[in-house]
Amino acid sequence: MGGAKVIEFLIYTAIAIMAAVTAGCFVSVVRGVNKINREIDEKKKKRRRVQYTQDGVQTISDAYTWAEVLGDLKEFSKPQIAYSIAEQLIPIFPLLGILGTVTGLILQLQSGDIEALKEALGTSMWTTFWGLLAAIALRLADAIFVSKKVTELELYFDMYEQEYQISKDMNAQNPEA
């Protein structure tokens, strides 16, 4: 019976530590993405220029260079790495829970005591419960908040890259403009 309790404790500890690491990665991602968004907004505000076309139509140019976007994209790689790590950790939680259940049952079956097996079954199921609960909670936090933040910034960079390429293509076709 002592071996099952030790295994159960180790699995609970692993779930708690991994949940803290995953939540920490999520916080890091959100902070990093928010910081990059603020920096992009500040650069746009400082560089916004009003221009007029030959017809006298007012246009607004952000005057935000490709080199600056690449710098922001490089900075974005840090939160992306943390996000990737967190995403890879979430599926491990249910597996740890199941590992606790199976290990507890194996240890109890080896003891041959049926009453101890009944008690161990209930105790062992709790590791699966906590593993599943951690996975569900973290997956929900990811789906509702974190992945949305990451996706919004990825879309911004994709859009800017497309606009840059269109502008580059137009200038290549009509260098006089």
C-alpha positions as CSV (number, residue, x, y, z in Angstrom):
1,M,0.0,0.0,0.0
2,G,2.9,2.4,0.7
3,G,4.2,2.1,-2.8
4,A,0.9,3.2,-4.3
5,K,0.7,6.2,-2.1
6,V,4.3,7.3,-3.1
7,I,3.4,6.8,-6.8
8,E,0.2,8.8,-6.3
9,F,2.0,11.6,-4.6
10,L,4.7,11.7,-7.3
11,I,2.0,11.9,-10.0
12,Y,0.0,14.6,-8.1
13,T,3.3,16.6,-7.8
14,A,4.1,16.1,-11.5
15,I,0.6,17.3,-12.5
16,A,0.9,20.4,-10.2
17,I,4.3,21.3,-11.4
18,M,3.4,20.9,-15.1
19,A,0.2,22.8,-14.6
20,A,2.2,25.7,-13.1
21,V,4.7,25.6,-15.9
22,T,1.9,25.5,-18.6
23,A,0.1,28.4,-16.9
24,G,3.3,30.3,-16.7
25,C,3.9,29.7,-20.4
26,F,0.4,31.0,-21.2
27,V,1.0,34.2,-19.0
28,S,4.4,34.7,-20.8
29,V,2.7,34.4,-24.2
30,V,-0.1,36.8,-23.4
31,R,2.4,39.4,-21.9
32,G,4.7,39.0,-24.9
33,V,2.0,39.4,-27.5
34,N,0.5,42.4,-25.6
35,K,3.9,44.0,-25.5
36,I,4.5,43.5,-29.2
37,N,1.0,44.9,-30.0
38,R,1.6,48.0,-27.9
39,E,5.0,48.6,-29.6
40,I,3.4,48.2,-33.0
41,D,0.6,50.6,-32.1
42,E,3.1,53.2,-30.7
43,K,5.2,53.0,-33.9
44,K,2.1,53.5,-36.1
45,K,1.0,56.5,-34.0
46,K,4.4,58.2,-34.3
47,R,4.8,57.6,-38.0
48,R,1.3,58.2,-39.3
49,R,1.5,60.7,-42.1
50,V,-1.1,62.5,-44.1
51,Q,-0.5,62.6,-47.8
52,Y,-2.4,63.9,-50.8
53,T,-2.7,62.3,-54.2
54,Q,-2.5,64.3,-57.4
55,D,-6.3,64.6,-57.4
56,G,-6.1,66.2,-53.9
57,V,-7.5,63.1,-52.1
58,Q,-6.1,62.7,-48.6
59,T,-4.5,59.4,-47.8
60,I,-2.9,58.2,-44.6
61,S,0.3,56.2,-44.7
62,D,1.7,54.3,-41.7
63,A,5.3,54.6,-43.0
64,Y,6.1,51.4,-41.2
65,T,9.0,49.6,-42.8
66,W,9.5,46.0,-43.6
67,A,12.7,46.0,-41.4
68,E,10.6,47.1,-38.4
69,V,8.0,44.4,-39.1
70,L,10.8,41.8,-39.3
71,G,12.1,43.0,-36.0
72,D,8.6,42.6,-34.4
73,L,8.3,39.2,-36.1
74,K,11.6,38.2,-34.5
75,E,10.4,39.4,-31.1
76,F,7.2,37.4,-31.7
77,S,9.2,34.2,-32.0
78,K,9.7,34.2,-28.2
79,P,6.0,34.0,-27.2
80,Q,5.5,31.5,-30.1
81,I,8.0,29.2,-28.6
82,A,6.4,29.4,-25.1
83,Y,3.0,28.8,-26.7
84,S,4.3,25.8,-28.5
85,I,5.7,24.3,-25.3
86,A,2.4,24.9,-23.4
87,E,0.4,23.3,-26.2
88,Q,2.7,20.2,-26.1
89,L,2.3,19.9,-22.3
90,I,-1.5,19.8,-22.1
91,P,-2.0,16.3,-23.6
92,I,0.4,14.9,-21.0
93,F,-1.9,15.6,-18.0
94,P,-4.5,12.9,-18.8
95,L,-1.7,10.5,-19.5
96,L,-0.2,11.2,-16.0
97,G,-3.5,10.6,-14.5
98,I,-4.0,7.3,-16.3
99,L,-0.4,6.3,-15.3
100,G,-1.3,6.8,-11.7
101,T,-4.4,4.7,-12.0
102,V,-2.7,1.9,-13.7
103,T,0.3,1.9,-11.4
104,G,-1.9,1.9,-8.3
105,L,-3.9,-1.0,-9.7
106,I,-0.8,-3.0,-10.6
107,L,0.7,-2.5,-7.1
108,Q,-2.6,-3.5,-5.5
109,L,-3.1,-6.6,-7.7
110,Q,0.4,-7.7,-6.7
111,S,-0.5,-7.5,-3.1
112,G,-3.5,-10.0,-3.6
113,D,-5.7,-8.2,-1.0
114,I,-9.2,-7.6,-2.5
115,E,-10.2,-5.1,0.1
116,A,-7.0,-3.1,-0.5
117,L,-7.8,-3.3,-4.2
118,K,-11.2,-1.7,-3.7
119,E,-9.6,1.1,-1.7
120,A,-6.8,1.5,-4.2
121,L,-9.2,1.7,-7.1
122,G,-10.9,4.8,-5.7
123,T,-7.7,6.4,-4.8
124,S,-6.1,5.6,-8.1
125,M,-9.0,7.1,-10.0
126,W,-8.3,10.5,-8.4
127,T,-5.1,10.8,-10.3
128,T,-7.0,10.4,-13.6
129,F,-9.6,12.9,-12.4
130,W,-7.0,15.5,-11.6
131,G,-5.0,14.9,-14.8
132,L,-8.2,15.3,-16.9
133,L,-9.3,18.4,-14.9
134,A,-5.9,20.1,-15.4
135,A,-6.0,19.3,-19.2
136,I,-9.5,20.5,-19.6
137,A,-8.9,23.8,-17.7
138,L,-5.7,24.6,-19.5
139,R,-7.2,23.7,-22.9
140,L,-10.2,26.0,-22.2
141,A,-7.8,28.8,-21.2
142,D,-5.9,28.2,-24.4
143,A,-9.0,28.1,-26.6
144,I,-10.8,31.1,-25.1
145,F,-7.9,33.5,-24.6
146,V,-4.3,32.5,-25.4
147,S,-4.6,31.1,-28.9
148,K,-6.8,34.0,-29.9
149,K,-4.1,36.5,-29.0
150,V,-1.4,34.5,-30.8
151,T,-3.6,34.1,-33.9
152,E,-4.4,37.8,-34.1
153,L,-0.8,38.7,-34.1
154,E,0.0,36.0,-36.7
155,L,-2.7,37.4,-38.9
156,Y,-1.3,40.9,-38.6
157,F,2.1,39.7,-39.7
158,D,0.6,37.7,-42.6
159,M,-1.4,40.7,-43.7
160,Y,1.5,43.0,-43.6
161,E,3.6,40.5,-45.5
162,Q,1.0,40.3,-48.2
163,E,0.6,44.1,-48.4
164,Y,4.4,44.4,-48.6
165,Q,4.6,41.9,-51.4
166,I,1.8,43.6,-53.4
167,S,3.5,46.9,-53.0
168,K,6.9,45.4,-54.0
169,D,5.3,43.8,-57.1
170,M,3.5,47.0,-58.1
171,N,6.8,49.0,-57.8
172,A,8.6,46.4,-59.9
173,Q,6.0,46.7,-62.6
174,N,5.7,50.5,-62.5
175,P,9.0,51.9,-61.2
176,E,8.0,55.5,-62.1
177,A,5.1,55.6,-59.6
